[in-house]
């Protein structure tokens, strides 16, 4: 009979799994659900049960995608000893590929359980959306045609962490998609894509060696910086556009107060190429997405 793990060992294992889950990326999953719930509230259809289930499902899909990415990038040689990004558990040997794959299966299983409740609450469209999201999460870096290796990472993130996430969250509660959800999906999609672009700009050299066809890997760091600027600009343009179209109340313009934060992220990516600074910029972009979404959501609920 094996000896039980000491408390310090159990805490160490937990810390490794937290690292593998990449908590700095989780705002990209939480923010669109929170904004979608605010859209449902503004339409008179907020329901706490489906809202919570949508949040659990989104976070679980994000974690599962991160774990698949961890083991798939290692297998394809994208994560090596000289990587400048955060520690990867498969590449460093903290977890075996089998353990990481098992964790991904568990995360997607949790997402499926949340989806079963949402199916009961909102009907069959939820099944199609959930299966597509899980399939896309796996196909992002794994399978015969990994999206991230063929220049399709940005469209994937924009659609699933923007339009689909916000609109589907509103749907499972209000059984309708108000115009604010489409505009909010655009805002979240552009910010979430900006997170990916910071990541790709940081890793442009290693991605080029591994055969990833990201914009920075193909055209260099400057292309990544330009892409980042475009994503951030479009996020704010979508905010203003939603107000101009009447989908957001005028109070939503308070979200523009986050613009100096976005400017700092852009200038960091433009002026520095070291891993630590860009890692902090990536985390800051995730927080920017969350705060901007909360301000939009608050405006919708108050307006």
HELIX and SHEET records of a PDB file:
HELIX    1   1 UNK A    7  UNK A   21  1                                  15    
HELIX    2   2 UNK A   23  UNK A   25  5                                   3    
HELIX    3   3 UNK A   27  UNK A   42  1                                  16    
HELIX    4   4 UNK A   48  UNK A   75  1                                  28    
HELIX    5   5 UNK A   89  UNK A   92  1                                   4    
HELIX    6   6 UNK A   97  UNK A  122  1                                  26    
HELIX    7   7 UNK A  125  UNK A  139  1                                  15    
HELIX    8   8 UNK A  147  UNK A  150  5                                   4    
HELIX    9   9 UNK A  153  UNK A  158  1                                   6    
HELIX   10  10 UNK A  159  UNK A  163  3                                   5    
HELIX   11  11 UNK A  164  UNK A  174  1                                  11    
HELIX   12  12 UNK A  179  UNK A  202  1                                  24    
HELIX   13  13 UNK A  204  UNK A  210  1                                   7    
HELIX   14  14 UNK A  215  UNK A  219  1                                   5    
HELIX   15  15 UNK A  221  UNK A  244  1                                  24    
HELIX   16  16 UNK A  250  UNK A  258  5                                   9    
HELIX   17  17 UNK A  259  UNK A  271  1                                  13    
HELIX   18  18 UNK A  275  UNK A  302  1                                  28    
END                                                                             
